[in-house]
Amino acid sequence: FANLEDLRELMDDRGWDKPIDDFFVNFGDPNKAAPGEEVEEADIIHIYYPFPEYFVRFDYDSDSDRYKRYQAGSPHIDHATETQITAENVVVMITNYYPTDEEGRLYMKTDGTGDMYLFRNGNVYPGTWSKLNHMDSLKFYDERDREIKFEQGNTWISVVNLQSGLQWE
């Protein structure tokens, strides 16, 4: 987790003068669909991880234009604010991961490319993610290879194993 204001404050505290002007994602209206191409609705997102206590659901709330996060069937509460976690953008990256030790820590492949889905404003936008090496920025592209535009606000990124389940309705 990162907060841009906190990062800028840290830079000031340490005397770093390099500006942060390269945003992680682009913000703006969604890329226009091709003529005859329809945008699929996604009011509910289900992410099935290997253990039921980690099953995740996001429900779209049209009044706030946000997805509300649930974990193991209950609202996922931010303990600092005591409110349910919400996001304007939900990204699901498809990649491979596997346990690296007895504690269940995971290695997640985040270099290379893979499929991804952006959920925003009650719709799903399929595409690909790309990160050519560990020093490169993670980028997201739509099905016509245009960089995806995100809704201004919170973004939640979930990484799903090739064998895990992702469904939406």
C-alpha positions in Angstrom: 0.0 0.0 0.0 1.2 3.5 -0.8 -0.1 7.0 -0.3 1.2 9.6 -2.8 1.0 12.4 -0.1 3.0 10.3 2.3 5.6 9.6 -0.3 5.9 13.3 -1.1 6.3 14.1 2.6 9.0 11.4 2.9 10.8 12.9 -0.1 10.7 16.3 1.6 11.9 14.9 4.9 14.8 13.2 3.3 15.7 16.1 1.0 15.0 14.3 -2.2 14.1 16.7 -5.0 13.1 14.3 -7.8 9.5 15.0 -8.6 6.9 12.2 -8.7 5.3 12.9 -12.0 5.2 9.5 -13.6 1.9 8.1 -12.4 1.5 4.3 -11.9 -1.7 4.4 -14.0 -3.4 6.8 -16.4 -6.7 8.4 -15.4 -9.6 9.4 -17.6 -12.6 8.2 -19.5 -12.6 4.6 -20.5 -11.2 3.9 -24.0 -14.0 4.0 -26.5 -15.3 0.6 -27.7 -15.0 -0.2 -31.4 -18.1 0.2 -33.5 -20.4 -2.7 -32.8 -18.4 -3.7 -29.7 -20.4 -3.8 -26.4 -19.1 -3.3 -22.9 -20.0 -6.1 -20.6 -21.6 -5.3 -17.2 -20.0 -6.6 -14.0 -22.0 -5.7 -10.9 -20.6 -8.6 -8.8 -17.1 -10.0 -9.0 -16.1 -13.3 -7.4 -12.5 -14.2 -6.8 -11.9 -17.8 -5.6 -8.5 -18.3 -3.9 -7.4 -21.8 -2.7 -8.8 -21.3 0.8 -12.5 -20.3 1.5 -11.5 -17.8 4.2 -9.9 -15.7 1.4 -12.7 -15.9 -1.1 -13.4 -12.3 -2.2 -16.5 -10.6 -3.6 -16.8 -7.1 -4.9 -20.4 -5.6 -5.2 -20.8 -2.5 -7.4 -22.7 0.3 -5.7 -24.1 2.6 -8.4 -24.8 5.4 -5.9 -21.2 5.8 -5.1 -19.7 4.4 -8.3 -17.5 2.1 -6.2 -17.1 -1.6 -5.6 -17.6 -2.7 -2.0 -15.2 -5.5 -0.9 -16.2 -8.6 1.0 -14.0 -11.4 2.3 -15.3 -14.8 3.3 -18.8 -13.5 2.9 -18.5 -10.6 5.3 -17.8 -6.9 4.6 -14.0 -6.3 4.5 -13.5 -3.5 7.1 -10.6 -1.1 7.2 -9.7 -1.2 10.8 -8.2 2.3 10.8 -11.4 3.9 9.6 -13.9 1.2 10.6 -15.6 1.5 7.2 -16.0 -1.1 4.5 -13.2 -1.1 1.9 -14.2 0.2 -1.5 -12.5 0.9 -4.8 -13.4 2.8 -7.9 -11.2 0.4 -9.9 -10.7 -3.3 -9.3 -8.0 -5.0 -11.4 -7.5 -8.7 -11.5 -4.2 -9.8 -12.9 -3.9 -13.4 -14.0 -0.4 -14.9 -13.4 1.2 -17.9 -11.8 2.2 -18.1 -8.2 3.2 -20.9 -5.9 4.3 -21.4 -2.2 7.9 -20.9 -1.5 8.0 -22.3 2.1 6.2 -24.1 4.8 4.5 -20.9 6.0 2.7 -20.6 2.7 4.5 -17.5 1.5 4.0 -17.1 -2.3 6.2 -16.3 -5.2 4.1 -14.3 -7.8 5.3 -13.9 -11.3 4.9 -10.2 -12.1 7.5 -9.9 -14.8 6.4 -10.6 -18.4 2.8 -10.3 -19.6 -0.6 -11.9 -18.8 -4.3 -11.4 -19.0 -6.1 -8.9 -16.8 -9.5 -7.5 -16.2 -10.4 -3.9 -15.1 -13.7 -3.5 -13.4 -15.0 0.1 -13.1 -18.4 1.8 -13.1 -20.1 -1.6 -13.1 -18.4 -2.8 -16.3 -15.5 -5.1 -17.2 -12.7 -4.2 -19.5 -10.5 -7.2 -20.5 -6.9 -6.7 -21.5 -3.3 -7.5 -20.6 -0.7 -6.5 -18.1 2.9 -6.0 -18.9 6.1 -5.6 -16.9 9.1 -6.4 -19.0 11.6 -6.6 -16.1 11.7 -5.9 -12.3 12.8 -2.3 -13.0 10.0 -1.6 -15.4 6.6 -0.1 -14.5 3.5 -2.3 -14.5 1.2 -1.3 -17.4 -2.3 -2.3 -18.3 -3.6 -2.5 -21.9 -7.0 -3.0 -23.4 -7.8 -5.6 -26.1 -6.7 -3.2 -28.8 -3.3 -2.7 -27.1 -4.2 0.9 -25.9 -3.1 1.8 -22.3 -6.1 1.5 -20.1 -7.5 4.6 -18.4 -8.6 4.3 -14.7 -11.3 6.1 -12.8 -9.8 8.7 -10.4 -9.8 7.2 -6.9 -8.9 4.0 -5.1 -7.6 1.0 -7.1 -7.5 -2.5 -5.7 -5.3 -5.0 -7.5 -5.9 -8.7 -7.0 -3.5 -11.3 -8.3 -5.1 -14.6 -9.3 -3.4 -17.8 -10.0 -4.0 -19.5 -13.4 -5.8 -22.3 -11.5 -7.9 -19.9 -9.3 -11.4 -18.8 -10.2 -12.6 -15.4 -11.4 -16.3 -14.8 -12.3 -18.5 -11.8 -12.6 -22.2 -11.2 -13.1 
